[in-house]
């Protein structure tokens, strides 16, 4: 099986990379850190118009109808550029609307006209009915919230969460708040038997983590080539050289496993859950380890606010905990029959 991207896929990724580099460079994460929204309104609209939310949405719902592996490559690029904002939530929410047979709502979400927050249940509670304590990502200006669980996914009126308590995260590119709901019905519910949104969410979060891992490896390697000490680039030393190689291997493994997980999901393979859990585990570990190693290679600069490397580490920790705790994901992976 060829897991390398084709020419058309490379063109798609290249166009997205150019937009992200020009309109959402990593430097804006620092400059916008005090803003209520991580993404300026004009950039959000431009990104939506480019189809960043609707690449995999069926054409009859206003999307491009591309396969999931194309979406994976796009979200890998999101991770490479540390893209903040509700792009993942919007992508999944448009899919839920389409699955519920609501073309107007799917197009409204996909066009960026109706931003969607990501609602993650923490501790005991339920998604249907909506009850318990939820972490809300990018809730400012959102019209809906998306919650995804094993049994289905829900679109929820953002008003259900009242006035959430805003939390200051370590990652300046993340906007998070918390709210407790005593009981409410979601606006729309898509059972997992109709479409497994949780599985798609896991694949796309693994893709973002893969992008983080790849970007950390690239930046560390470039620094090792150009940072000169005692008349030589630091990359000539085996401790640095071997670390850079290990980082690149980890990123490559994460990408291969994540793309294969996307194929397993899309084709309904019997081992789809195993492949998805493997992707999240491999990509999550690669993102965290590569960013941490990158900080070490950059030395004292890696810890400074002006450096980008610590931002990759912080975002990696955020994404690793989105749809399942790492320890729980690993435990479930090891419990799979093929893993015994």
HELIX and SHEET records of a PDB file:
HELIX    1   1 UNK A    7  UNK A   23  1                                  17    
HELIX    2   2 UNK A   27  UNK A   31  1                                   5    
HELIX    3   3 UNK A   41  UNK A   49  1                                   9    
HELIX    4   4 UNK A   59  UNK A   61  5                                   3    
HELIX    5   5 UNK A   68  UNK A   80  1                                  13    
HELIX    6   6 UNK A   87  UNK A   99  1                                  13    
HELIX    7   7 UNK A  103  UNK A  110  1                                   8    
HELIX    8   8 UNK A  158  UNK A  161  5                                   4    
HELIX    9   9 UNK A  197  UNK A  226  1                                  30    
HELIX   10  10 UNK A  234  UNK A  236  5                                   3    
HELIX   11  11 UNK A  238  UNK A  267  1                                  30    
HELIX   12  12 UNK A  272  UNK A  298  1                                  27    
HELIX   13  13 UNK A  299  UNK A  303  5                                   5    
HELIX   14  14 UNK A  309  UNK A  320  1                                  12    
HELIX   15  15 UNK A  326  UNK A  335  1                                  10    
HELIX   16  16 UNK A  337  UNK A  339  5                                   3    
SHEET    1   A 7 UNK A 165  UNK A 167  0                                        
SHEET    2   A 7 UNK A 176  UNK A 184 -1                                        
SHEET    3   A 7 UNK A 130  UNK A 137 -1                                        
SHEET    4   A 7 UNK A 116  UNK A 126 -1                                        
SHEET    5   A 7 UNK A 144  UNK A 149  1                                        
SHEET    6   A 7 UNK A 152  UNK A 157 -1                                        
SHEET    7   A 7 UNK A 188  UNK A 191 -1                                        
SHEET    1   B 2 UNK A 228  UNK A 229  0                                        
SHEET    2   B 2 UNK A 232  UNK A 233 -1                                        
END                                                                             
